[in-house]
């Protein structure tokens, strides 16, 4: 994979298709390859070049030791955009990736042409703050959970009841998650990225057109938190997709891809 050196580390990235560039930013601990299952083929078919990359902590990008911050993650992405000459950039982010996109739009508006923000939030409510603290406590403890346990917890956190209650689909997802949960916890430094602060007021200054895509059964970043982001950003609409959880872009790819491509087409002339 090609790579750039930025912010003191090496970031691996890849390109898919030809045309105006769309940068995809993945969420916590996941590889940029996840986008290639459904999203990059749809965006490439619509005439864009999709760019995916692996955040710090996810090989083959560098995995520096220690605890990462949101500032680290934002600076990494800023450096990638600048290094490949993609500014102003169309961005699609999910979860942590969406928060990174929001921070780019707040701090460096000249880098962001427009943005799709999936499974996003501008703050943490008490339940989600407690959930994040629990994972940081687990990381600090050094305890290694059995892969079967990690896979089961991930399924209940990330998937919708519609998927979990479909026996064939659930069995397939659990097997995939068992395989990915083998070995050490991925990207442990990302567990310390704190996105609990309230950024609603800062989002009111975002000038780029945005679309928030929320997933109706998302327990990690529920629709009401995404709706707050859409309300705060002046030029932002809100799309909620039914029968999917935090992995909605994998559970309901056709609906998600349609919402992404329609938004990109609508903002073709954005400066």
C-alpha positions, 0 to 999 in steps of 0.5 A: 500500500502507498503511504505518507509520513505525517505527524510523526508517523506513517499512514497507509492509504489506498485509492479506489476508482477515478474522479473527484476524491472522497476520503473515508475515515474509519471508526475505532480499532477498525481497518480502512479495508472495511469500507471496501466491502460496500462503500468504496465500490458504490462511490467509485461506480458513481464516478468518484475516487474513494480514498481509504486509510488505516488510522494510527494503531491499525497496521500497516499504518504505524502503531506508536505506543501510548495513549492516543488523543483526538488531537493526534487522530485529527492531525494525522488525517489533516496531514494525509489530506495535505500530503496527497493534495486532496483539499478541499476534501469530500469526507465520509466518516463513521463513529470516531471517524465522523468525530475526526471529520467534524473536528477538521471542519471546525478547525480547518474549514479550508480542508473540507468541501462537504462531509457525511457523518455516520454514527456521530455525536457532539457530546456524550450522555451519561450512558455513553460516557460510562460505556467509554470509561468502562473500556478505558478501565479494561485497557488500563487493567491489562486483562485479555478477554477471551475471543469468544467473549469479545465477539459476543459483546461486539455483536450485541453492541454493534448490531441491530435486533433485526440482525441478532434475531435472524439466526443465519445472519447472526451466526455469520456475524458471530463467526466473522467477529470471532475471527477478528477478535483473535489475538490482542486487542486491536489499536489499544492506544485508541481506547484513550481517545476522549470524545466526551466533550460538548462540541455543539457550540463549536459545530455552529461555526462549520461552513461545509455542507454536511449530512448526518446518517444515524442508525435507528438501533445504534446503542453506541451513538444513538440517533438523538445524539446524531440529531444534535450534530445535525441541529448544530451545523448550519447546513446539515440534514439528517437521515435515519436508517431503520433496522440497523445498529452501529454497524449500519453501513454493513447491515444496510449498505444499499440504503447507506450507499444511496444516502452517501452518493445522493449527498455527494451529487447534491454538493458537486458544486460546493466550493 
